Amino acid sequence: MVENHASGGNEGPSANGECASKNSLVVCFGEMLIDFVPTVGGVSLAEAPAFMKAPGGAPANVAVGISRLGGSSAFIGKVGDDEFGYMLADILKQNNVDNTGMRFDREARTALAFVTLRADGEREFLFFRHPSADMRLHESELDINLVKKARIFHYGSISLIAEPCRTAQLAAMSIAKKSGSILSYDPNLRLPLWPSAEAARMGIMSVWDQADIIKISEEEISFLTGGDDPYDDNVVLQKLFHPNLKLLVVTEGSDGCRYYTKAFKGRVPGVKAKPVDTTGAGDAFVGGMLSSIASDSRIFEDEKRLRDALLFANTLRATPFLESDRKNRIQHFPALVPVSNSRENQLEKEKMASNPSLQPEIGPDGLPREAPVIAYTEKKIQEEQLQLRKYIEENYSKIRDVERELANLNMEMKLTAGPKKSALEHLRKKIEMSTERIRVAKQKEEQARKDWEAASQAVKDEEAIKQKLCEDLNNLVQESSNSQYARLEELKRRLEALNPSRASTILPPDVRPAGPANGGATSDFSSVSNMTENVPNQREGGNVAAINGQTQQSKNEEEVRVKKKSQYQGRGKGIGVVPKGRGSTAPGWTGAGFET
């Protein structure tokens, strides 16, 4: 959780968050952290007997340097909601730097860095930021109005390493560019912070073409160009200078610097000094250079003005790091001479030249001792020590109150820990039981679904079997009816063949078999008696004459009735019953039709 709060408003030109006019305001964006430097020089971090804490961070160093030079500056960045974070905010306030753009993060700490200059001249860094608060600045936390006021918007490359700070920086750059600000870029290469050298190279170059001013060192040229000669002007112009640049400056340590513009290029000599620790020297140079540029809108068009500004910046780069200043320097910001522009600096130099008592001392090593600068530095250090002591005394009671509240909170947590644990355990068991019941219910539901599907399938199968049986029965009945009708037709033809003259009386229409046309498989044999009148008598060779017509007719009717009775008795007994008076081998009704 982030708290949008800074330690009060600044006094002087930046009170209540209001800086001077946009014509001179320099807004610095990026990291602010705590540096721990060894109490002795020329040793590695592992060999250092003790460390001093000091405020650091390149953009913050530049902001303080500009303010100490009498310029107007502001800082935008994020620190932890901790003692270090509030200490850094107060240091900005004490140096008249507008700190209203600072944000405080409750979930991450202020970044820490251990840095030393070994005896072999190489610097050694050890960072603690995984992640630190400066990496967690979001675009929504930007003070847009402050960005829009900037005459110069200054930034580095460390904020480009990770999100969300990278997006926040790109958004701030875009806002500043649209507002007419000059974009100033100091890559400030710190390889240990990047995932890889290639990632560092790509990240630094990703915003290269957007800058109006770029300050770069010789080592950074070799890194970005893949090992090309950093002293070759053609390398710088062809690989690093782009059409939108107003000024490209290459620093060369105590040898001075080189400058490149669209109209001219050249070299400005440096100030010879024996460095004890060069950390922050580049920030002092940038602070002096941007202070001059912010107060002189025509500096890019006048080479003499530009050279004066760079000479002034070279002087500032060397003065904070003289050997005699090493023992008294407890803060890591450069203690800069408070002159506002190159003109005043030139007047100061002329004054020193005319007064021998102000000439710098020459030490045993033959190098000049900038006595006025050293005296001013010692004075500023003493003032800052007094302010820090006063700050500690004023906030001691507040710290004690916070400690008491913390102790009370710990006691309350211990008293309520037991009941809370029991309640949580009880709830956990109830949740487990409910989960088990839900699992069993789901299993039963699944089994019921399977049983219902099986029953539905069984019903469908039985219905299919029933349908098949009905179809077979219908076919069987149809076949039986057809067979019976065919048998009756055959008997009719045979009878007609035996007695052609009586054919019309054999089977009258009312006794025709009920075949497929008249809906039945049986026939009425009530008129069969007529057939016997003219049946040929094969034994006697002729027709049988009736001795007594009435007796003969009665006999024939009786026989017909007997036959009809036996036939209907057989039909009533069901399928497969043979009619009375017929043998099993004789053709007749079998229940399924007439056999042939």
Buried (B, 14 or more C-beta within 10 A) or exposed (E): EBEEEBBEBBEEBBEEBEBBEBEBBBBBBBBBBBBBBBEEBBBBBEEBEEBEBBBBBBBBBBBBBBBBBBBBBBBBBBBBBBEBBBBBBBBBBBBBBBBBBBBBBEEBBBBBBBBBBBEEEEEBBEBBBEBBBBBBBBBEBBBBEBBBBBBBBBBBBBBBBBEBBBBBBBBBBEBBBEBEBBBBBBBBBBEEBBEEEEEBBEBBEEBBEBBBBBBBBBEBBBBBBEEBEBEEBEBBEEBBBEEEBBBBBBBBBBBBBBBBBEEEBEBBEBBEBBBBBBBBBBBBBBBBBBBBBBBBEEBBEBBEBBBBBBBBBBBBBBBBBBBBBEEBBBBBBBBBBEBBBBBBBBEBBEEBEEEEEEEBEEEEEEBBBBBEBBEBBBEBBEEBEEEBEEBEEEBEEEEEEEEEEEEEEEEEEEEEEEEEEEEEEEEEEEEEEEEEEEEEEEEEEEEEEEEEEEEEEEEEEEEEEEEEEEEEEEEEEEEBBBBBBBBBBEBBEEBBEBBEEBBEEBBEEEBBBBBEEEEBBBBBBBBBBBBBBBEEEEEEEEEBEEEEEEEBBEBBEEEBEEBBEBBEEBBEEEEEBBBEEBEEEEEBBBEBBBEE
